[in-house]
Amino acid sequence: MVSRSLRFGMVTVATGVALGLLLAAGLMGPSRVQVGVATQRAPTTRVGVSNRAACRSSVSARFQEKSFSRNHNSPQTQSVGQRVRVGAVSTSAVNTVAAGSEYDYDVLIIGCGVGGHGAALHAVQQGLKVGVVGGHDIGGTCVNRGCVPSKALLAAAGELQKLKSTEHLGAMGIQTTGYSFDRQKIADHASNLAKTIQGNLRRSLEAIGVDIIQGKGSIKDDHTVEIGLPGRVDISGTVSANNIIIATGSTPAVPPGLTVDEKRVFTSDKALKLEELPEWIAIIGSGYIGMEFADVYTALGVQVTLVEALPNLMPGFDGEIQRLAKRVLVDNKKDMIDYHTNVFATRVTPTTFGGVEIELTDATTREIKDVIEVDAVMVATGRKPYTEGLGLEGMNVELLRGGFIPTNEKMQILDKDGNAHPSIYAIGDANGKYMLAHAASAQGISAIENIVGRDHVVNHRHIPAACFTHPEISFVGVTEEIARSEAEEHGYADKIGIAKVSYKGNSKALAMKEPDGMAKMIYRKDTGEILGMHIMGIHSADLIHEASNAMSTGQSLYELRMMVHAHPTVAEILDELFKHAELEHATKPETVEIPAYV
């Protein structure tokens, strides 16, 4: 079970990201740092003691006293034309360490994806000196090989689907006599977007004085990281830090027995490049990645076969949403997509004639059920943490099943005996708590909060998720199945309420001819607490935040049903949903006993 925090002290992830982008754009703060030019700050008072607890207390004390000597508007700031060296690693840092200080950094982050970036921004806001190891891969998986370029492909796919749907456009009086697309330009749109966002992230870090260190980091002890990069003898050395955050992300997971050649059998890393369009592709896995690429490929005229090991497509989603998604995304495209469920792809073999043969084995009987031949295979069976070379074995840390780093609720890594390393944290895909980019950012911000002495725990049940198919699917909290199971276990089964609203009754959705969809809310009738929200329909990835933010801030349906939504908007679907709730009281009870989830 996911731990459930009842604290409502929130830290806004979006604020930190927005600040970084504004700095990068030159809309606030100093002008962009030039290559080879560093800005030297007046030294801050640091505690040069070997006692780790004393050092951590010093960081907290400096924050609490608001001793922000690194503020960009400080009159003590001056430019100097030199580069500084941290350990043996050359950086163009804007923050330098005071003479005699014990560590090079307050916080050193290994990895610079969305999680590491969010942690770095928040750390600087707290007056901490920050270094980031991994300058060769700013943005990490999400920006370079994941959610960002895939959204570019999905955007193109959405426009193509509109053009192909003559019935949809014709109903609004729009006639289309034909259309075409340029595969390479669609691919370029995705790669160019990734490069743009990567540049934005780099500039946002440079603008606020974060040292971007080239290379990969290996932890030598609680405060030392060795830097290196295979094939680069000029990148080597060590860096010290009061606190270390591991944010190394993940790579595509490939099931045992399957061989990826990145030609005819490939993962999402290759698929995002859109180098060619096979006539028929099998996608192994029907989660977020599999369903989104099925949406892209079918829009581009590729026949798709989904292969899923579990009994239903889109495992992990609410059962009712699963059924609706299957009808809208699969059954309505029978001429372009089919599927096999409850089967393993036990053998994938490229043939001599340019195709790929897939052996399908029944997941229940373990007997070979079928053999199909397609032109290409995409493996979309999830992701695995990238923890190689981190040196964790030397820290007495034993990885969990799947290779995840064990952490406590404060994101501190745990050794084999369950003891926390107070100065080493792991966030994002590396710890496996919730493998989403924005969850990694939330965990990074939480780690910084704990570093500066403010206890903070991320409630992962309040983090929204979305699948960007057409239409989109989003959710936050638990499914109906989980909610009922927990209610039965904790003795409030009679308090579970379900509310549903169809897109077919929404004026704006009907105006856009987008009636396919529904919103579903699971809640407690006595407390008005939202336990889960599930939406499938146009703009659902945007709508879900109203529910997730309400859950995060402790708002109940007693307050939410009195909120006003503009008319006509798709957001009125949530307004109806809140008002449909059948609550036990006219007003919110003063005291309500809510069971804690472990």
N, C-alpha and C positions, 0 to 999 in steps of 0.2 A: 504494500500500500504506500502511496505517496504521503509524506508528512504534510500536515495541514496547519498553517500558522494562522492564529487569530489576531496577529498584530497588524495594524493598519498604517504603519509608518512606511510610506511608499517612496521609492526612488524612481524617477521617470527616465526610462531608457531613451525615449525619443528626444528628450531635452538635450542629453549629452551628444547624441548623434547630430542633432540640428546645430548645436554650438560648434561642433567640429567642422561641419560643412560651411557654416557662415564664416568661420575663420579662414577656411580654405579659399573661399570666394573673395576674401578681403573686405567683407561687409562689417567686420568688427575686429578688434584686436590689432596686432602689428601686421605690417606687410609681409609678404611671403619671404621666408628665409632663403637666401641665395646659396647655391652650392659653394662650399669652401669658405663660407662666412658664418661665424658663430656669434652668438650674443652672450656676453658674460654677465651673470647676475651678481649682485652683492651676496656674499656668502650668508647662509642661514646658520643658526646655531644648531649644531648636531652633537649628539652624545656619543663620544668615542669610547664605548665600553664594550667588553666582550659578552656581557650578560645579555642574552637574547630578549628576555622579558623586559629589561630596562630599555633596550632599543625600541621595542614595540610600543612601550609606554611613551617613549619620547615622540614617536610619530603621532600617536593619539593626542598627546599634550600639545604638540605644535599645531595640530588641526583645531583642537578645542579653543586655543588661544587666538586662532585666526591669524597666525603669523605667516602671511602669504608674501614672503619676500620675493617670490618668483612672478608676481603679478605683472602682466605685460605693460600696465600703465605706470609701473613704479618709476619714480624719477631717478632711481639708482641704476636703471638699465643702460648699458652702453654697448656699442658694437665694436667687435675686434676682428681683424682679418686673419683668423687662424683656425686650424682644425684641432680638435682635442682627441686624445686617444684614451679609450677606456680599456684597461687591461692591454691587450695587444690588438684591439679592434678599432679601426679608424672610423669615426663618425663625424657628422657635421652638427654636433649638439648645440643647443642654445642654452642649456643649463649646465653649469660646471659644479663640481663637488668642492666644498670648502676644504682647505688644507687641513690635514689631520683627521678628516672624517674616516670612519671605519669602513664604510661601504661606498661603492660607486653610485648606487641607486637606492632609493626608498623601495621602489617596486621594479622588478625586471620581469617582463612578460615574454614567454617563449611561444611564438606563434602570433600572427597578426591577421586573423580572420575577423569576422564581425564581433566575436567574443573578446578577443584581445584588444581590438580597437575600442570597444565600449569601455573596457576596464581602464585603458590608457587615458581616455578622455576624462573619465570620472576621477581618476587618481590625480591628474593635473588640477582639476577643479578643487581638489582638497589640499592643494599646495605641495604635493609630493613630486619628487624627481623620478622620472620614468624613462626606462629604456625598453625597447622592443626588439627581440631577436627574431629574424625571419624577414628582413627587408626585401628578399628576393621574391616573396609571395604575399605582398600586401593584399588584404581582402580575403585570403584563404579560399576554401572550397566554394563558399556561397557566391562570392563576387566573380571568381575566375572560372569555376567549373561546376556551378550549381544554380542556386535560385535566381541569380541576376541574369545570366545569359539565357536560361530556360524561359524566363518571362518574356524575353524579346522574341523567342521562337513562338511562344504561346500567343503573344500579341498579333503576330503575323497570321498564325493559325486562326485566330478569332475573326480577323477581317476576311480571310478566305472563306470561312464557314458562312459568313453573312452573304458574300457574293454567290456562293453555291446554292444558298437557300432561296430560290426564286419565289417560293410560296411566302416566305417571311417578308422579303422586301416588296413583293407584289402586293401584299395586303396593305402596305403603306403607300402604294402608288408609284413605287420605284421599279423600273424595268431594267434588267441587265441582259444584254445580248451576248455577253461573253467576257471571259477574264483570263488572265495568264499570270504567272509568277516567275521570278528569277531566283532559283535556289541559292545561288552564290550571294546575291544581295541580301537575302534573308539571313544567311549564315554570317555575312559581314556585319549586319545589324546587331547580331548577338555578340560577336567578338568585339566590335567597337564599343558597345555598351559596357562590356566588362572592363575594357581598357580605360574608359572614361571614369567609371566608378572607382577603379583601382587608383587612378591618379588623384581623384577627389579625396580618397581616404589618406593617401600619402601626404598630400598637402595639408589636410586637416591636422595631422600629427606634427608635421614640421612647423606649422604656424603657432602651435602652443608649446613648442620646445621639447618634444619627445625625441630621444635619440633613436634612430632607426639603424639597427645593427645588422649587417649582412651575415648570413650563415645560419647554422643550426646549433641549437644549444643542448648540452648534456650536463645534467646536474651532478656535481661532485660532492657537495655537502649542503647543509641547510641554507647556506648563503653564497655559494659559489657555482657559477655556470661556466663550462668550457665551451668555447665557440670554435666551430670549424665548418668546412663545406667541402665535400668530396670533389677532388679535381682542382681545388683552389688553394695552393700553398700560401697565398698572400692573405688568406682569411684564417686566422688562428689566434688563440689567446684565452684569457679568462676574464670574467666580469663578476663583481660581487654585488650583492643586494641584500637589504634587510628582509625583503619579502620576494618570493618568486611565484609567479602564476603560470601554470602550464595551460596553454590554449592552442594545442597543436591540431585540433580538428579530426577529420576522418578521411578515409578513402573508400571507394566502392567495395562492397563485400561480394565475393564470388563463392557460391556453394562448392563443397568438396566434389571432386570428380569433373568439374567443368573447367575447360581451358579457354582462356580469353586470348585471342590473337590480335585484337584491335583492328581486324580487317573485316572478316565476316561474323565474328563473334566478339562483341565489345560491350563496354559499360557506358554509363551516362557521360563519362569524360569524353569519349569518342563521339557519342551521338550528338553532343552539343555543337560539334564542329560542322555538322550537317554536310559532310564532304560528298555524300551521294544519297540517292533515294532508291532503295531496293523496291522491287515490285511487291514483295511479301516479306514481312518481318514478324518474327515471334518475339514477344516481350515476356521474359520470365520474371514474374512478380507483378502484383496489381495494387501496390500501395501508391503513395503520392507520386513517386517518380514514374512508375509504370503507367499509371493512368494519365499523367500529364503528357508523356511522350506518345501514348496512344492517340491523344487528342491532336498533337502536332502532326504525327504521321498520317492519320486518316484525312486531315485537312489538306495535306499535300499529295493526296491520291495514293497512298501506300496501304495495301491490305495488311491488317494487323490480327495476330492471334495472341491472346493473353494466356499465359500458363501460370496457374496459382496452386500452391501446395495445400492451402486451407480450403474448407468446404465452400466459402463464399468469396466473391471478389471484394476488394477493398477491406481486408481484415483490420479490425481495430476501430472502424467507424461504427456509429450507432446502427443497429440492425435495420431500423426503418429507413435511414438514410442510405444504407447499402442497397436496399431493394429499389429505392427511387433512382439512385445513381445508375444501377444496372439497366433500368428501363430507359432512362434518358440518354446515357452515355454509350451504352452497348446495344441494347435491343433495338433502339431507333436507328442504328447504323448497321443493320444486319448485312447490308451489301458491302460493308467495308471492314467489319470487325467480328470475330468470333472468339470463343474462349474454352479453356479446359480448367476445371477446378478439381481439388482434391487429388492432384497428381504432382509427382516430382519429375523434373527434367534430369533424369539420371545419366544421360549420355548425350553430348552435343558434339557432332562430328562433321567437319567440313567435307564435302564430297568432291570427287574429281571433276564434276561438271559445273562447279561454281556455286552450288547450293550448300545448305547445312541440314543435316539429318538430326532430329531430336527424338530420343527415346523417352516416352512418358510412362512412368510407373505409378500404379495406384498407391496413394498414400496410406490406405487402410490395409490392403491385402499384400502390398509390396510385390505385386505381380505386374509384369509389363502389360500396359493397357493399350498403347498405340505407338506408332512411329510416324512422324510427320516430317516433310521436307519443305523448307522455306529458303528464301534467298539470303537472309541474315538473321542474326539473333542478338537481341539486346538483353543483357543481364541487369535486372533492376531489383535485386533482392536485398536492398538495404545498404547500410554502410558500417564500416568497422573503424574503431578509433586508431589514430596514427600515433603510436607511442614508442616506436622503434628508436633506439639510440638515446633515449632520455636519461639513461643511467639509474632508473628507479630500483633496479635490483641491488644497487649499492646503498640504497636508502632503506633496505629491509622491507620494501613494498612488494606485495604479491598481487599481480593483476587479477581482476575478476574474470569470470567466464565471458568470453568474447573480447578480452583484452582491455576492458575498461579499468580506469584507475579508481580505486576505492577512495571515497571522500566522506566526510561527515556533512551535516546540514549547513555548515559554514563554508564548505568547499575546501577545507583543509584535507590533504591527503592522509591516508591511514596506513600504518605499517602492518605487518602480519599479525601482530598482537592486538590490533584495533586502536592503537595509540595514534593520536594526531601529531603530524609535524606542524607546529604552530606557525611556521614561516613559509610553508609551501602549499600552494593551492592548485586545484585542477578544475577547469571549467569547460563547458560546452560538450562537444561530442566525445572528448577525451574521458569524461566521467560517465557518460551514458545516461544521465538522469532524464534528459529530454532533448533529443537530437534535432534541435531546430536552431537556426542562426540567432533569432531574437531571444531565445531562451539562454543561449550562450552569453549574449550581451547582458542579460539580466543577472546571470550568475557572476559575471565579471564585476559588475557594479556592486553586487552583494559582497563579493570578496573584498573589494576596496572598503566598503562600509565596515566590515569586520576588522580590517587592517587599521583603520583610524579610530577604532575603539567603540563603534556603534554596532551592537549585535544586530545582525540581520539574517533572516532566513527567507529564501525564495519559496513561495507557494506555487509549485508547478501546476496545480489544478487551475490556477487563474491565468495561465499563459495560453493565448489563443493559437490555433493552428489553421492552416488553409491549404486546400488543394486547388490549383488554378486551372482547372478544366473549364469547359464552356457548357453549362454554367458552372460557377465556382462552388466549392463545398468548404464550409468552415465550421469550427466547433471550439468550445472551451468547456472545461470541467469534465464530468463523467458521462458515460452513456446511460441509457435507461436501464440496461441490464446490470451494470455495476451499481447504480443508485439503488435499485431494488434489493440487490444482494446485500449491500451494506446496511440498508434500512432494516432488513430482516435480522441481520446479525446484531445490530445495536438496539433493536426494540422500538423502531418507529415506522414500521412498514405501512401503517394506516395513514401516515402523514405525507406520503409521497404523492405529488400531483404532477400531471402531464398537461401541457397546453400546446396546441398546434394551430398554425395559420398557413393557408395556402397563398402562393403568389398570384393565383387566379383571381383573388379578390382585391388585389392592389392596383390602384388606378395608374400609377407610374409604370409598373411592370406591364400592364395591359397596353399602355400607350406605346411602349417600346416593342410590343409583340414578344414579350419574354415571360410567358405565364408558367413555364415549367419550374417548379420549385416549391419548397415549404420551409417553415421554421418550426422548430420543436424545442420546448423548454421543459426541463425536469426541475422541480422545486419542492420545497417543504411547505405544506399548507399552514403549519402553525407559526413558523418563524418568518416565512416569506423569503427564505434564503434560496438563491438560484444555485442548483447543484450542477447543472449542465445546460448548454445551449448548442443546438445543431441547426445549421442553415444550409440549404442547397438552393441556389438561384443566383440571378444576376446581382453583382455587387456584394455577395455574401461575405467575401474576404474583408470588406470594409465595415459591414454592419456588425460583425462579431465583436468589435472592440467596445461597443456600448455595453455589451453584456460582461465582457472580461474586466473592464474598468469598474463596473458596478460591483462585481464580485470582489475585486481587489480592494476596493475602498469600503466594503461592508454595507453597501446599500442593499436594502431588501425590496421586495415587490410592493411593500406598503408605501415606499417613497417613489419607486419607479412608475407605478401606475398613475401617478399624478403628474408625471412629466409631459411636456408638450412637444410634439413633432410637427415639422412643417408639412403642409399638404399642397400638392400631392408629391410624395416622395416614397422611395422604396423603404426608407427608414420607418415608415408607418407600420410595416410588418411587425417590428418589435413593439411598437406602441400597442397594437392589437394584442400581441402575445402577452404583454404585461397585464393588460386589462382583462384578459381571458382567465387569468389565474383565479382559482377558487380558494380564497384564504379563509381561515377559521375566525379571524377577528376583523373588526371594522378598522381598527388602528393597530399599529405595531405594539406588541406586548413589551412591557418595560424589561422584564427578565425572561430569558429563554435559555434553556439548557441545550447546548449543541455538543454532540459527542465529538471528541478529538479523534482524528484519523491517524493511524500510526503508519 
